[in-house]
Amino acid sequence: MKSYRKELWFNVPSRRGFINITPNIETCLKESGIEEGMVLVNAMHITASVFINDDESGLHHDYEVWLEKLAPHEPVSSYQHNYGEDNADAHMKRQIMGRGVVVAITKGVLDFGPWEQIFYGEFDGRRNKRVLVKIIGE
């Protein structure tokens, strides 16, 4: 069995954003040479997320609105965690959207369902953050 590990770095210039990282993961898969196995993709920061869904701008807007209703950024004074910080909402948004994903690899490609893509979700941006890609298989 082979193992491959790589860190991808992202810097979203705004507080929040979604990036389709599927092409990055496909590049990692090619670099690994693995044809059959699994890929783990997870955010290595507690205010960011990796998730799978459709690459559709209306859906991403709806996520923004929904997440802001569930965990509004302001007023920052409404969160106990925000003593000296202003990112309690980002921690909660990450909890909802998840830490990472696992995708099967079949015949050298990501074994997705229709429309599935992998996204990096940023909830407290404006600095470098990393995503771990771990591929195991043969």
Secondary structure as the mmCIF struct_conf table of DSSP 4:
data_model
#
loop_
_struct_conf.conf_type_id
_struct_conf.id
_struct_conf.beg_label_comp_id
_struct_conf.beg_label_asym_id
_struct_conf.beg_label_seq_id
_struct_conf.end_label_comp_id
_struct_conf.end_label_asym_id
_struct_conf.end_label_seq_id
STRN STRN1 LYS A 2 PHE A 10
BEND BEND1 PRO A 13 ARG A 16
STRN STRN2 GLY A 17 ASN A 20
HELX_RH_AL_P HELX_RH_AL_P1 THR A 22 SER A 32
TURN_TY1_P TURN_TY1_P1 GLY A 33 GLY A 33
BEND BEND2 GLU A 35 GLU A 36
STRN STRN3 GLY A 37 ALA A 43
BEND BEND3 MET A 44 HIS A 45
TURN_TY1_P TURN_TY1_P2 ILE A 46 THR A 47
STRN STRN4 ALA A 48 ASN A 53
HELX_RH_AL_P HELX_RH_AL_P2 SER A 57 LEU A 70
BEND BEND4 ALA A 71 ALA A 71
BEND BEND5 HIS A 73 HIS A 73
HELX_RH_3T_P HELX_RH_3T_P1 VAL A 76 SER A 78
HELX_RH_3T_P HELX_RH_3T_P2 GLN A 80 ASN A 82
BEND BEND6 TYR A 83 GLY A 84
BEND BEND7 ASP A 86 ASP A 86
HELX_RH_AL_P HELX_RH_AL_P3 ALA A 88 MET A 97
BEND BEND8 ARG A 99 ARG A 99
STRN STRN5 GLY A 100 THR A 106
TURN_TY1_P TURN_TY1_P3 LYS A 107 GLY A 108
STRN STRN6 VAL A 109 LEU A 110
TURN_TY1_P TURN_TY1_P4 PRO A 114 TRP A 115
STRN STRN7 GLN A 117 GLU A 122
BEND BEND9 PHE A 123 ASP A 124
BEND BEND10 ARG A 126 ARG A 127
STRN STRN8 LYS A 129 GLY A 137
#
